[in-house]
Amino acid sequence: MSAATIGIGLAGLIVGVAVSRLSLWLAATDEVPQKPSSLKRDAVLALAGGGLGLWAALASPELTIALFGALLGWQLLMLAVVDFENFWLPDVLTWPLVATGLLAAFLAEPEALTARAIGAVAGFAALWLMGWLYRRMRGRDGLGGGDPFLMAGAGAWVGWMGLASVMLWAGLAGISLVIARRVTGKAVSGQDALPFGVFLAIGVWLTWLYGPLGMAVSGR
């Protein structure tokens, strides 16, 4: 394991603690009842941040790609924590995901910039349309207002060709949660609210690491 890989992992420990504290502060600014900070919470998220950093570094032979991958993982961790705890994806987190995805393409993979720009637009449009159709058919919201913006960020990182894989991974993650709840005896109904942003974050991460399903992975 190289010094750079270890360094990214150690940086992730610090980022994880920052995610723990900043996510609580962000919820408080929106008048969401604030959860108390704890050493256990800090430790869990520090390990998550460190693990994501190591994962990105080990999966990417080039240091620049590894650094951008770690940045993506840490952003997704923040988004997942906030959505899991508050069912909320604030613009202050989703828009930077779009910006960093396009910046990463511009600096490290310029040949992918067009595909990623198209992906950002297509990702937003697809999920916005899905939410609009659900609302028209069911008379209630099926997606949160931040989900289309998160999907735009997904497209900015994995390109338009990766969007289907993001949705597939997200769907599998959601189904796995429902099955786990059933197995553990917890009631499940169509009225239950699920943090879809968490599932999308998983989909973005796995698609970025391993490429669109059914396609060869390059540059990782």
Secondary structure as GFF3:
##gff-version 3
##sequence-region A 1 220
A	DSSP	alpha_helix	3	29	.	.	.	ID=ss1
A	DSSP	alpha_helix	39	59	.	.	.	ID=ss2
A	DSSP	alpha_helix	63	86	.	.	.	ID=ss3
A	DSSP	alpha_helix	91	108	.	.	.	ID=ss4
A	DSSP	three_ten_helix	110	112	.	.	.	ID=ss5
A	DSSP	alpha_helix	113	138	.	.	.	ID=ss6
A	DSSP	alpha_helix	147	158	.	.	.	ID=ss7
A	DSSP	three_ten_helix	160	162	.	.	.	ID=ss8
A	DSSP	alpha_helix	163	183	.	.	.	ID=ss9
A	DSSP	alpha_helix	196	210	.	.	.	ID=ss10
###
